[in-house]
């Protein structure tokens, strides 16, 4: 869900299907195209409020609270009960636990790894981390929260004008990447947004695509690797 401020301390909640959650009085729905008074929510803090997560109650535009019962049903309540308390975790913020020089692998929702070929292509069809370590990327901070991803072939991942690639020799605006945190059920997941504003996605055929929004295909589970290939004498 995307939380949008609508003024006076109220928020509209947009779903991944581009619809707004609405307080209809007897129930909550998620089928509204534009936010009006019924879609203006108050997010009441209940318990701890942190920078990345906390607990809240959601009060709709008609004064009802959204309530989730133990059987999974959603109901409306006129006061805050224990089933009205939700734990939120912010997604889309920069990944905080990566440092300059960290090496990571990126596994797609299809359990395949993102990898860079020696020809400069970026693919999403690797089933494992292979001996050439083409599935390992080095994180280089290039200012603020932006990073560059260097491949094991000494090239950079680039959000090009027509497609994502891994063939750049320098870091310019197309190579400056934001790694957005999308933690789910304790998993270390992120989305990769390039300098042109596109996200890396992997489709069901394991092809890499450019996307304008984040869905399951744009989420990668990242694992930090101690080091890449080292020369032994």
TIGUTOR-754256 format. One line per 10 residues: number of its first residue (from 1); their letters; for each residue x, y, z of N, C-alpha, C. Coordinates in steps of 0.1 Angstrom, whole numbers, padded with zeros to 4 digits. Atoms other than C-alpha are relative to their C-alpha. Last residue first. Example, Ala and Ser with C-alpha at 12.3 -4.5 7.8 and 13.67 -1.06 7.14 Angstrom:
<atoms>
2 = sa = -0009/-0011/0000/0137/-0011/0071/-0008/0011/0008 ~ 0009/-0012/0000/0123/-0045/0078/0009/0012/0000 $
</atoms>
This chain:
<atoms>
233 = xxxxxxxxxx = -0014/0003/0006/0492/-0177/-0057/0005/-0012/0007 ~ -0008/0008/-0008/0454/-0173/-0052/0014/-0002/-0006 ~ -0012/0007/0007/0435/-0145/-0068/0008/-0007/0010 ~ -0013/-0005/-0004/0402/-0137/-0051/0011/-0008/-0007 ~ -0012/0008/0004/0367/-0141/-0066/0013/0006/0005 ~ 0001/0005/0013/0341/-0122/-0046/0012/-0009/-0003 ~ -0009/-0005/0010/0339/-0117/-0009/-0002/-0006/-0013 ~ -0012/-0005/-0006/0318/-0122/0022/0010/0007/-0010 ~ -0011/0010/0002/0286/-0125/0003/0012/0006/0006 ~ -0013/-0005/0000/0255/-0105/0015/0010/-0012/-0001 $
223 = xxxxxxxxxx = -0008/0006/-0010/0222/-0120/0005/0014/0005/-0001 ~ -0014/-0002/0001/0195/-0101/-0013/0007/-0007/0011 ~ -0006/0003/-0014/0160/-0113/-0019/0015/0001/-0001 ~ -0011/0009/-0001/0148/-0095/-0050/0004/-0002/0014 ~ -0006/0001/-0013/0115/-0077/-0057/0010/-0011/0000 ~ -0010/-0010/-0002/0105/-0064/-0091/0007/-0001/0014 ~ -0010/0002/0010/0085/-0095/-0102/0012/0010/0002 ~ -0008/0011/-0004/0065/-0093/-0069/0012/-0002/-0010 ~ 0009/0011/-0003/0053/-0058/-0078/0009/-0012/0004 ~ -0005/0012/-0007/0071/-0025/-0078/-0011/-0010/0002 $
213 = xxxxxxxxxx = 0005/0002/-0014/0063/0001/-0104/0005/-0012/0006 ~ 0002/-0013/-0006/0076/0016/-0137/-0005/-0001/0014 ~ 0013/-0002/-0005/0091/-0016/-0150/-0001/0013/0007 ~ 0001/-0013/-0007/0120/-0025/-0171/-0014/0001/0004 ~ 0008/-0011/0006/0124/-0062/-0180/0001/0013/0008 ~ -0001/-0013/-0007/0149/-0090/-0174/-0008/0010/-0007 ~ -0006/-0011/0008/0138/-0124/-0188/0000/0013/0009 ~ -0013/-0003/-0006/0132/-0153/-0164/0008/0010/-0009 ~ -0010/0007/0009/0103/-0166/-0186/0014/0003/0004 ~ 0001/0015/-0002/0080/-0158/-0156/0009/-0008/-0010 $
203 = xxxxxxxxxx = 0013/0006/0003/0092/-0122/-0157/0000/-0015/0002 ~ -0003/0013/0006/0122/-0106/-0139/-0014/-0007/-0002 ~ 0010/0011/-0002/0119/-0069/-0131/0004/-0013/-0007 ~ -0004/0012/0006/0145/-0041/-0127/-0011/-0011/0004 ~ -0003/0011/-0009/0128/-0009/-0118/0004/-0012/-0009 ~ 0006/0014/0003/0128/0022/-0140/0005/-0009/0010 ~ 0013/0002/-0008/0133/0058/-0127/-0006/-0014/-0003 ~ 0011/-0005/0008/0159/0068/-0154/-0013/-0003/0007 ~ -0001/-0015/0002/0187/0066/-0129/-0011/0005/-0008 ~ -0011/-0006/0007/0177/0031/-0118/-0001/0015/-0002 $
193 = xxxxxxxxxx = 0005/-0011/0008/0154/0016/-0092/0012/0008/-0006 ~ -0012/-0007/0006/0163/-0018/-0078/-0006/0011/-0009 ~ 0003/-0003/0014/0137/-0033/-0054/0011/0009/-0005 ~ -0002/-0014/0005/0147/-0049/-0022/-0005/0001/-0014 ~ 0004/-0002/0014/0140/-0080/-0001/0002/0015/-0003 ~ -0008/-0012/0004/0158/-0091/0031/-0003/0002/-0015 ~ -0009/0003/0011/0131/-0116/0044/0007/0014/-0004 ~ -0013/0001/-0004/0116/-0110/0078/0011/-0003/-0011 ~ -0001/0012/-0009/0081/-0117/0067/0014/-0003/0004 ~ 0012/0008/0000/0085/-0091/0039/0002/-0013/0008 $
183 = xxxxxxxxxx = -0001/0012/-0009/0111/-0063/0039/-0014/-0007/0001 ~ 0014/0006/0000/0108/-0041/0009/0000/-0012/0009 ~ 0003/0011/-0009/0139/-0019/0011/-0014/-0003/-0001 ~ 0012/-0003/-0009/0146/0003/-0019/-0003/-0013/0008 ~ 0004/0013/-0005/0181/0000/-0035/-0011/0003/0010 ~ 0005/0000/-0014/0186/0033/-0054/-0006/-0014/0003 ~ 0011/0009/-0004/0208/0031/-0084/-0004/0003/0014 ~ 0003/-0003/-0014/0231/0055/-0102/-0013/-0006/0004 ~ -0006/0010/-0009/0242/0039/-0134/-0002/0002/0015 ~ 0007/0012/0003/0220/0060/-0156/0004/-0012/0008 $
173 = xxxxxxxxxx = 0013/0000/-0006/0232/0092/-0139/-0008/-0013/-0003 ~ 0007/-0013/0003/0268/0085/-0147/-0014/-0002/0006 ~ 0012/-0002/-0008/0291/0057/-0133/-0005/0014/-0004 ~ -0001/-0011/-0010/0317/0046/-0159/-0014/0001/0007 ~ -0013/-0001/-0006/0324/0014/-0179/0002/0011/0010 ~ -0005/-0014/-0001/0289/0004/-0186/0013/0000/0007 ~ -0011/-0002/0010/0280/-0031/-0199/0006/0014/0001 ~ -0011/0001/-0010/0255/-0046/-0174/0013/0002/-0008 ~ -0012/0007/0005/0222/-0039/-0192/0011/0000/0011 ~ -0011/0001/-0010/0187/-0027/-0184/0011/-0009/-0006 $
163 = xxxxxxxxxx = 0000/0012/-0009/0167/-0019/-0215/0010/0002/0011 ~ 0009/0010/0005/0158/0008/-0241/-0001/-0012/0009 ~ 0012/-0006/0006/0172/0041/-0227/-0010/-0010/-0006 ~ -0002/-0006/0014/0196/0023/-0204/-0013/0005/-0006 ~ 0013/-0002/0004/0193/0017/-0166/-0001/0008/-0014 ~ 0004/-0013/0005/0229/0006/-0162/-0015/-0001/-0004 ~ 0014/0002/0004/0246/-0022/-0142/-0006/0014/-0004 ~ 0010/-0005/-0009/0283/-0014/-0141/-0014/-0003/-0006 ~ 0009/-0010/0007/0312/-0033/-0157/-0011/0004/0011 ~ -0005/-0013/0000/0342/-0050/-0141/-0008/0011/-0006 $
153 = xxxxxxxxxx = -0007/-0003/0013/0333/-0085/-0152/0005/0014/0000 ~ -0012/0007/-0001/0322/-0095/-0117/0009/0002/-0012 ~ 0001/0014/0002/0295/-0068/-0119/0014/-0007/0001 ~ -0011/0004/0009/0296/-0034/-0103/-0001/-0015/-0002 ~ -0002/0014/-0001/0263/-0021/-0089/0011/-0005/-0010 ~ -0002/0007/0013/0264/0016/-0084/0002/-0014/0003 ~ -0011/0009/0001/0248/0032/-0053/0002/-0003/-0015 ~ -0002/0006/0013/0226/0061/-0044/0012/-0009/0000 ~ 0004/0014/0000/0217/0068/-0008/0001/-0007/-0013 ~ 0013/0001/-0007/0237/0100/-0006/-0004/-0015/0001 $
143 = xxxxxxxxxx = 0005/-0012/-0005/0266/0098/-0031/-0014/-0001/0006 ~ -0004/-0010/0009/0282/0071/-0052/-0006/0014/0004 ~ 0008/-0012/-0003/0281/0042/-0028/0006/0011/-0008 ~ -0009/-0012/-0001/0296/0011/-0045/-0009/0012/0003 ~ 0007/-0013/-0003/0278/-0022/-0040/0010/0011/0002 ~ -0007/-0008/-0010/0296/-0052/-0056/-0007/0013/0001 ~ -0001/-0014/0003/0274/-0077/-0075/0007/0008/0012 ~ -0004/-0008/-0011/0276/-0115/-0075/0003/0015/-0004 ~ 0012/-0003/-0008/0256/-0136/-0099/0003/0009/0012 ~ 0007/-0010/0007/0285/-0136/-0124/-0013/0004/0007 $
133 = xxxxxxxxxx = 0005/-0010/-0009/0305/-0155/-0098/-0007/0011/-0007 ~ -0005/-0013/0005/0324/-0174/-0125/-0005/0012/0008 ~ -0015/-0002/-0003/0320/-0205/-0104/0005/0013/-0005 ~ -0010/0008/0007/0282/-0203/-0105/0014/0004/0003 ~ -0011/-0009/0001/0257/-0189/-0079/0011/-0009/-0006 ~ -0009/0001/-0011/0226/-0210/-0087/0011/0010/-0002 ~ 0006/0009/-0010/0196/-0213/-0110/0009/0000/0013 ~ -0010/0009/-0006/0206/-0184/-0133/-0006/-0007/0012 ~ 0003/0014/0001/0177/-0171/-0153/0010/-0009/0006 ~ 0006/0005/-0012/0175/-0134/-0146/-0003/-0014/0001 $
123 = xxxxxxxxxx = 0010/0011/0002/0197/-0118/-0172/-0005/-0004/0014 ~ 0005/0003/-0013/0217/-0086/-0176/-0012/-0010/-0001 ~ 0014/0002/-0001/0237/-0085/-0208/-0003/-0002/0015 ~ 0007/-0012/-0005/0272/-0070/-0209/-0015/-0001/0001 ~ 0004/-0008/0012/0288/-0097/-0232/-0007/0013/0005 ~ -0013/-0006/0005/0306/-0113/-0202/-0003/0009/-0012 ~ -0008/0008/0009/0271/-0120/-0188/0013/0008/-0004 ~ -0005/-0008/0011/0256/-0103/-0157/0009/-0009/-0009 ~ -0014/0001/0003/0234/-0122/-0133/0004/0008/-0012 ~ -0004/-0010/0010/0201/-0120/-0115/0015/-0002/-0002 $
113 = xxxxxxxxxx = -0009/-0011/-0003/0194/-0152/-0097/0002/0009/-0011 ~ -0011/-0001/0009/0164/-0175/-0100/0009/0012/0003 ~ -0012/0007/-0006/0141/-0184/-0072/0011/-0001/-0010 ~ 0000/0013/0007/0111/-0172/-0093/0011/-0009/0005 ~ 0011/0007/-0006/0106/-0143/-0069/-0002/-0013/-0006 ~ 0013/-0004/0004/0141/-0132/-0079/-0011/-0008/0007 ~ 0009/0011/0004/0173/-0138/-0061/-0014/0005/-0003 ~ 0014/-0005/0001/0199/-0110/-0059/-0008/-0011/-0006 ~ 0008/0007/0010/0234/-0119/-0047/-0014/0005/0000 ~ 0013/0006/-0002/0255/-0094/-0028/-0004/-0008/-0012 $
103 = xxxxxxxxxx = 0004/0008/0011/0290/-0081/-0023/-0013/-0007/0002 ~ 0007/0013/-0002/0296/-0053/0001/-0003/-0007/-0013 ~ -0009/0012/0002/0322/-0027/-0010/-0007/-0013/0003 ~ -0008/-0002/0013/0303/0004/0004/0010/-0012/0000 ~ -0011/-0010/-0001/0280/-0008/0032/0007/0000/-0014 ~ -0010/0002/0010/0246/-0025/0031/0010/0011/0001 ~ -0010/0009/-0005/0224/-0026/0062/0011/-0004/-0010 ~ -0008/-0006/-0010/0202/0004/0056/0012/-0008/0003 ~ -0005/0011/-0008/0184/-0004/0023/0011/0006/0010 ~ -0013/0005/0004/0168/0029/0012/0004/-0012/0009 $
93 = xxxxxxxxxx = -0011/-0008/-0006/0131/0034/0019/0014/-0007/-0004 ~ -0004/-0011/0010/0106/0018/-0005/0011/0009/0005 ~ -0008/0004/0012/0089/-0002/0022/0003/0011/-0009 ~ -0002/-0009/0011/0078/0009/0057/0008/-0007/-0011 ~ -0014/0000/0003/0066/-0018/0081/0002/0008/-0013 ~ -0005/-0004/0013/0033/-0014/0097/0015/-0001/-0001 ~ -0014/-0003/0001/0019/-0034/0126/0004/0004/-0014 ~ -0008/0005/0011/-0019/-0032/0128/0015/0004/0002 ~ -0014/-0005/-0001/-0041/-0027/0158/0008/-0007/-0011 ~ -0001/-0013/0008/-0079/-0030/0151/0015/0005/-0001 $
83 = xxxxxxxxxx = -0001/0004/0014/-0080/-0067/0163/0001/0012/-0009 ~ -0013/0005/0003/-0071/-0054/0198/0002/-0004/-0015 ~ -0002/0013/-0007/-0101/-0032/0198/0013/-0005/-0003 ~ -0012/0007/0003/-0103/0005/0189/0000/-0013/0009 ~ -0011/-0003/-0010/-0138/0018/0188/0012/-0009/-0003 ~ 0002/-0014/-0004/-0167/0020/0163/0010/0004/0010 ~ 0003/-0002/-0015/-0156/-0012/0146/-0001/0014/0003 ~ -0001/-0013/-0005/-0157/-0023/0109/-0003/0000/0015 ~ 0012/-0005/-0005/-0149/-0058/0097/0002/0015/0004 ~ -0001/-0014/-0003/-0123/-0076/0077/-0013/0005/0004 $
73 = xxxxxxxxxx = 0011/-0009/0005/-0124/-0114/0078/0003/0014/0005 ~ -0004/-0007/0012/-0091/-0133/0082/-0010/0009/-0005 ~ 0003/0009/0012/-0104/-0159/0107/0003/0007/-0013 ~ -0009/0011/0001/-0086/-0140/0135/-0002/-0010/-0011 ~ 0003/0011/-0009/-0105/-0109/0128/0010/-0011/-0002 ~ -0003/0013/0006/-0090/-0078/0111/-0002/-0011/0010 ~ -0003/0011/-0010/-0106/-0045/0121/0002/-0013/-0008 ~ -0002/0012/0007/-0107/-0012/0102/0005/-0011/0010 ~ -0013/0006/-0001/-0120/0015/0125/0000/-0013/-0008 ~ -0002/0014/-0003/-0150/0036/0116/0014/-0005/0000 $
63 = xxxxxxxxxx = -0003/0003/-0014/-0152/0073/0118/0001/-0014/0004 ~ 0013/0000/-0007/-0169/0079/0084/0002/-0003/0015 ~ 0007/-0013/0002/-0136/0089/0067/-0013/0001/0007 ~ 0004/-0004/0013/-0118/0058/0081/-0007/0014/0000 ~ 0014/-0005/-0001/-0099/0052/0112/-0004/0007/-0013 ~ 0004/-0007/0012/-0068/0029/0109/-0015/0005/0001 ~ 0014/0003/0004/-0052/0019/0141/-0004/0008/-0012 ~ 0010/-0010/0002/-0014/0019/0144/-0014/-0006/-0001 ~ 0013/0006/-0001/0017/-0001/0155/-0010/0012/-0001 ~ 0007/-0004/-0012/0053/0007/0144/-0014/-0006/0000 $
53 = xxxxxxxxxx = 0011/0008/-0003/0079/0002/0117/-0007/0005/0013 ~ 0003/0009/0011/0107/0020/0098/-0012/-0008/0003 ~ -0003/-0006/0013/0113/0052/0118/-0005/-0010/-0011 ~ -0014/-0001/0004/0096/0038/0149/0002/0006/-0014 ~ -0001/-0005/0013/0063/0043/0166/0014/0002/-0004 ~ -0013/-0006/0005/0057/0022/0196/-0002/0004/-0014 ~ -0012/0007/-0003/0022/0016/0210/0012/0008/-0005 ~ 0003/0008/-0012/-0010/0028/0193/0013/-0009/0004 ~ -0011/0007/-0006/-0004/0056/0168/-0005/-0007/0013 ~ -0002/-0003/-0014/-0036/0066/0150/0011/-0009/0006 $
43 = xxxxxxxxxx = -0008/0011/-0004/-0036/0067/0112/0004/0003/0015 ~ -0009/-0004/-0010/-0065/0089/0102/0008/-0012/0006 ~ -0002/0008/-0012/-0080/0080/0069/0009/0008/0010 ~ -0010/-0007/-0008/-0094/0101/0041/0001/-0006/0014 ~ -0013/0007/0002/-0112/0077/0017/0011/0007/0008 ~ 0001/0014/-0005/-0147/0086/0029/0014/-0007/-0001 ~ 0001/0000/-0015/-0140/0123/0024/0001/-0014/0006 ~ 0009/-0010/-0005/-0128/0119/-0012/-0001/-0001/0015 ~ 0003/-0002/-0014/-0099/0100/-0028/-0010/0011/0003 ~ -0006/-0013/-0005/-0101/0092/-0065/-0004/0001/0015 $
33 = xxxxxxxxxx = -0010/-0006/0009/-0105/0058/-0082/0006/0012/0006 ~ 0002/-0014/0003/-0123/0039/-0054/0011/0006/-0008 ~ 0004/-0001/0014/-0124/0001/-0053/-0002/0014/-0005 ~ -0012/-0005/0006/-0108/-0009/-0020/-0002/0000/-0015 ~ -0002/0006/0013/-0137/-0015/0003/0012/0006/-0006 ~ -0011/-0007/0008/-0143/-0010/0040/0002/-0007/-0013 ~ -0012/0008/0004/-0176/-0021/0055/0010/0009/-0006 ~ 0002/0014/-0005/-0208/-0008/0071/0011/-0009/-0004 ~ 0009/0000/-0011/-0199/0029/0068/-0002/-0014/0006 ~ 0014/-0001/0006/-0184/0029/0033/-0010/-0001/0011 $
23 = xxxxxxxxxx = 0009/0004/-0011/-0149/0036/0046/-0014/0003/-0004 ~ 0011/-0009/-0003/-0128/0036/0014/-0008/-0005/0012 ~ 0008/0006/-0011/-0094/0021/0005/-0011/0011/0004 ~ -0001/-0005/-0013/-0082/0037/-0028/-0009/-0008/0010 ~ 0013/-0003/-0006/-0076/0019/-0060/0002/0004/0014 ~ 0004/-0014/0002/-0044/0018/-0081/-0014/0004/0004 ~ 0009/0000/0012/-0042/-0020/-0081/-0005/0014/-0003 ~ -0009/0003/0011/-0012/-0019/-0057/-0008/-0001/-0013 ~ -0004/0014/0001/-0035/-0002/-0032/0009/-0002/-0012 ~ 0001/0004/0014/-0036/0035/-0024/0005/-0015/-0001 $
13 = xxxxxxxxxx = -0008/0012/0001/-0043/0046/0012/-0003/-0006/-0013 ~ 0007/0009/0009/-0054/0082/0016/0009/-0012/-0002 ~ -0007/0007/0010/-0041/0101/0046/-0009/-0008/-0009 ~ 0007/0012/0006/-0052/0126/0071/0007/-0005/-0012 ~ -0004/0012/-0008/-0032/0150/0094/-0007/-0013/-0005 ~ 0007/0001/-0013/-0051/0180/0081/0003/-0013/0007 ~ 0001/-0012/-0008/-0038/0174/0045/-0008/-0002/0013 ~ 0010/-0008/0006/-0042/0146/0019/-0003/0013/0008 ~ 0005/-0010/-0009/-0010/0127/0027/-0010/0009/-0008 ~ -0001/-0013/0006/-0006/0096/0005/-0006/0010/0010 $
3 = xxx = 0007/-0010/-0009/0002/0062/0020/0002/0014/-0006 ~ -0007/-0013/0000/0011/0036/-0007/-0009/0010/0008 ~ 0008/-0012/0000/0000/0000/0000/0009/0013/0000 $
</atoms>
